[in-house]
Structure formats: structure tokens, C-alpha cells
Amino acid sequence: MKIYIGIDVGSVSTNVVAMNQNYNVIFKEYIRTNGQPLDSVKKGLKMLEKNLDHSFDSVVGVGTTGSGRQLAGIMVGADIVKNEITAHASATIQFHPDVRTIFEIGGQDSKIIIIKDKMVVDFSMNTVCAAGTGSFLDHQAERLGVPIQEFGDLALTAKKDVRIAGRCTVFAESDMIAKQQYGFSKAEIIKGLCDALVRNYINNLGRGKNLEPPFIFQGGVAANKGIKAAFEKEIGHEVIIPQHYNVMGAIGAAILAREYIEKTGQKTKFRGFGAADFDFSPTSIECGACANSCEVIKVDLNGKTVAMWGDKCGKWTNSLVG
Amino acid sequence: MRVGLPRALIYHYYYPLWKNLFEQFDVQVVISDITSKELIQKGIKVTVPEICLPIKAFNGHVINLLSKNVDYIFIPRFVGIESKKWFCPKFIGLPELVGYSIDGVKDKMLTIDIHGNREDTCLLENYRPLCNVFNITEKELKKALKKASAYWQEFKQYCMKGFTIEESMQILNGEQMVSNTHPEITLGLLGYVYNIYDPFVSMDIIKRLRQMDVKVITFEMMHEKDIANVFSKKSKSIYWTFSNKIYGAAKVLMNDPEVDGFIHVTAFGCGPDSIIGKLMELDSDKFRKPFMTLRVDEHTGESHLQTRIEAFVDMIKRKKFAEQRRELA
């Protein structure tokens, strides 16, 4: 069977999926990145290798996406390296062709993607503030001593509404403490936080956009029932959570890899599962040649430099050519 | 005599004019370095925090020139270059903004006030203060202005052929340029010259877009008459000169079937852009052309900007090719 691999390297999680020709996801793994993107990718590849029937399955295309897409792409030998918007939208359209609005909330970024006739027509992403994202919830869960897995369920048990300022995580925190002192329960505070996150998200990203159903909610935060409920209350409509909600970016990367391979008829550049054992080391150097002090990323494979980027002038990037 | 030109703000638009003018009087023109992290940091340090990035960059360039052993630093006060239109207040107060921010600059500042209704700014009364400084007669100045204006017009002609400002300057210096061959899509790139053409501020957006096979059209690549005529007698034009040019350019390009979408590059905190940005966004909705705002400041991250540009270009390409496939079928 022909297999396409998709890898999404995000700030909080690294996801690896394998998809067969019928767009069935035959393997998926959600791994916490913990600041070690390459190790996470290696781990994911090893797990995938164990799960494939190698006499029968062969990898014919690989795609990477996410903030670490470039690095992961070089490591595994990706056929395509795509941005998260295109990847997420491609996956959602595959499983929910009638989708009009995608809410995606990840670890440190969030986006709204507007779709019409299976095409992305508009999108917005959060800029420098992570107020409406997964790390915000992670942080608050830790503060309240509630495991993040139980966060959503607990929110649903709240009996009263409490409004928490959600514009900024710093103020949300002090507001939360104040509301705790007023005597609101943990469940109510958590529900308040969910409402605040959604309110902030819709106000920031959805401003001026016409949000039409069907609404699809994906990304790691979609596991949180409290957020789903808050979304449904805020927009007054059902919100659908897709089956593979937490690995949609990776699925999209696999779909885009397939599209590319089929269009070009090329053979995959996949380095093989041995890539997991390669000695792969990215280092960062601060170039001192001019006043820009660019942070240049250098990637070595088995002791040989295979990629460099991050320099404004191209001095390092071009040094590898030839 | 050495006169320094800060490589910032309106420099990108008038550089050929001033260089030509000054050199006619045997003045050596010294340009500040290309914006770098260090240069901009120096500007930020001396500037009030709430002001926009382009002004901070300008101060950085002035500081840079102070170390280049120049006799003067040319800081014109742009008030107006067309009737009933003005410059942003920061341009009108620029000599003061710089003078009170940077120690030791006041003695070196060479300031003239630009008024009137000529795009080339070449009115004798605008440049008259130069007579004393350069020790020349009014007659000589008048003749030189005429020559400089003609030179600048030539530069503008190259811009209007679709070359960027940098490319047009290179052509003016006798270099050969080829326009991009087979772009897949065309985007209107809307923004002030000092944002678009500062490689640090816009992170080389034109280069990035061209690498993605995008043809880029900016306001200075268009004919001024087309831009002016787009405002009918009944509809109000915009109060600020360059904001009006950009909004006018957007209006012309909205009607151009070749243009697939728009990117508006704006500096965080820009007052005029808060108005034209919204107007252009509303128009693009009406004309069903994708529109994206890139708001830049000193904290803008490169990877984030790249992701947005990639996603925007991808969105337009995929849509366009799907439409083409449908038409073929």
C-alpha cells in the first residue's frame, strides 16, 4: 500500500501521521515537543516504523508543517514543506468538504480559516500575544492544580457564570485570583477562563469576518470540552470536532505531499526510517559580519553541514550551493 | 563639503533628486548604512517609545551619519507637495523630532521646508536656504533644480515600467535589469516607500514574494494620473499625500483583473493607515479580492511574517489554479 507521511512540528506538540491511498489515517502520534523538536520527530518515526507492515507498505511521499517545518523537512527529506494554514485547511476539507469556518487553537498560536467551495478565502492568525492559546490554559491549569485533561469536564460542572478578563494572560491571572477570593468555585473559575479565551479569540481573530457554519474546531485545545461549550455559546451554533482533531496539521501535510507527488510524478526524497538514527544536530550561531547580528541556524547531518538559514544577506545560505 | 542623507522615510522616493542636485555643487553625498538591528536599536533608544517604527529608524540613521564625519545632515520638513494635501504631522515636525531626540545634531541639521504643489519639490523657494550653505547664487540653484528634476523624472519613468525603486536607481546608474519572467500571480503591495523598501522593516518582502513567483505592483509603479483620476469629483480623496496615493493605487488595482490580491504593509501605530487600511479592506471585500494586513514594529518576528506571506500566496495560487482547471474542464 502507498503511504504518505505528514509531520507537524509545533511549539507544544510534534505530530506524526501516516495516511494510505484512501485518505485513511493508519497511524497517528501526538508527542509533546518539550523544546526538543528533532528528538520528537525521531520518536514519532520510530513508532511509525514499528507500526507499518514493511513487506506491504511503502512510503511514497512526506510533508512537513508547523513552526519547525523547515528543520524537520531537512531531517526526514520532505517532498513538501508547507505553512500551517494550508496544511490545516487541506485536512479539514478532506474530511468535512462542506466546512466554512475552521477554528484552530494550538499551543502557541491560533487561527481562523474561512473556506468557501473547498478553498481558503481568508484567514487570520494571532500575532505576538499568546493569550488565547493552549499554553495559556496549560499555565492556568497548573496554577489551579487541575490536570489539563480534567479542565474541560470540570468547567461543564459550573453552576454560575463568572466573567474573567481574558485580554491578557497577566491580567487574567490577577482577575482569577480576585474571583477566587470572592468565593467562586474552581469549576466556575475554569468555566470563566474558557469563556474568556473564546471571547478573546473571536474578538481578535474573527473581527470583521463573516463566520458561517459548519464550524470545525481543531488543534490540541479542541480536546477541552469547556472550550467547545464556550464556542457554542459565543457563536450560538453547533461546533464540530473532527475525529483526528489534534493531528490535523500533520494530516494536511500528508495530503499536500500526496498532491505534490501525484502532480509532479516525482519519487519521494524521504531519507527512510534510518533518518531516526542519523546524527542530526542543529546549531545556532550569531553571525558577526555586520551590525544585523543574524541568528544563523546550521544543520549538520553525520558531521556534514546540509542546511543553513536565518541570515539576511544570504552569505551562509548560499555558502552551501555547489 | 560632505552632506549626509539618512536612508529612511522619504529618502527612498527622492534620493536620485537630492543626489543629483547636491553633486552639481560639488557636494559629497554620504548615505547612512542600510538599516540593521544595531542601527534601529540606537534609534529606539533616543526616540519616544509611542512613536512609529519609521521615525525610530530615521533617528537611527541620523545617529549613524553623525559617525561618518559629515558637515551637514539633510533633514527636510515635508509640509505639502500638492494642493490641499499634507504630510503626516511627524514629517511636518521631523526636524524638531530629530533635534530634540539626538544630542549634538542641531548644529549639523540642514533643514528646508517643502511646500507647494509640485511632486518634484523643485520650487526655488523650497530650496533657497541652500544658497547660503553651498555659497551659490539663486540663478545657479534654479538651473540645478531644473536638471535634478529632469533626472528624477527619468527615475520615475523606470519605476512606472514596473521596476522597484532600487532597480530603477541601478538602471539610472547604467546597469541592466530584466523584469521577472513568468509570475504565477500578481499582488498589489500597498505601503509607504519607507516601509516597503527598508529591508529591515519589511524584511525584504518584495524579494520574498518574487521568490514565490509573485509579480508585485506598488503605487510608484503606476501612473500618477491614473491614481488621481480614480477619485471622482464627488468622492473625497484622502487628506495625506502619500496615503492618498496608496489608497488611489488600491482603487485602480481593485478594478484590474490581472491583480489577484493585496498585501498592506503598515507600521504599528500609523494614524493615516488606520483609516486607509480599513477603507482598502472594505473595498477589497466589495471586489472579492483577498486582502492581508502586515503590521510591523520592532518586535515583528521573521518566521511569523514568512508564514503569513506563504499562506496568503498559497491561498491565492490554489484558488486560481482550481478556477483555471474548472475552466479547462
Interface residues (C-beta under 8 A of the other chain):
Chain A: S67 K82 N83 E84 I85 T86 M119 V120 V121 D122 F123 M125 T127 V128 G208 C290 A291 N292 S293 K312
Chain B: D33 S36 K37 E38 L39 P199 F200 D204 E281 P290 R295 H299 T300 G301 S303 H304 T307 R308 E310 A311 F312 D314 M315 R318 K319 A322
